[in-house]
């Protein structure tokens, strides 16, 4: 594990993440989620919740809003 300058959590919130002791404390800068409960416990980062059915749908919306698209002809 190496500490990063910018940490993102998707489909979970920091207070429920169950982070292993070896990486605590970790500052979470961005949370993308679809759960009803917002982050708490001193979270000071950016929280994105489009109230979608899944975090994946929120990520797709963000990609779409930024003007990016997917190409079915490309395999990765």
N, C-alpha and C positions, 0 to 999 in steps of 0.2 A: 504494500500500500504506500502510495506517495500522496502527500497533500496537494491539492490543486488550488488555483487562484479563484476558480468559479465552480461551484457545485450545484448540480441540478438533480432533483428527485421527481420521478414521474410515477403516477398512480399510487402514491402514498403521501402521508404527511409526516414531517419530522418527529412529532411526538409519538407516532405509532410505528416508526420505522424499524425498531429493534436492531439498531446499529451495533455491531460487535464492539466490545470494549476497546480493542486495539485501535479503532479509528475514531473513538470519541475523544474530545468533542470535535465535531465537524460543523463548520458554518455552512448552512444551506442557503444559497443565494436565490434560487428559483425553484418553485414547486408548481408542477402542472398536474392537476388532479380533477377528479369528477365527484369525489365524495362530498357529502353535505357539511361535514365538520371542517372548518378552516384550521390551519396550523395554529398552535398555541405554544405555551411554554417558553416564551421569549423569542419566538421566531420573528425576525426583522427583515426577511428577504421579500422578494416579489412573489405573489400568489396568483396563479392564473387558473380560473375555474369557469369554463363556459357552460356549466350545468348540463353537459352532454351525457350521453349514456355510458361513455367510457373515456378514459384518459386518451386513448388512441384517437378517438373522434376529435378531441380538443387539439391534439398535435396536428392532425390532418387539417383542421380549420386554420390553425396558425400558419401552416405551410401554404395553404391556399390564399390566405389573406396577404401573405408576403409576395404572392405572385409566382411562386414556384409550382411546378407541375410534375407529374409522374409520366414516364414513357413506358408503355407496355413492351416495346421492342428491346429494352435493355435488361439483361440479366446480371445481377450482382450477387 
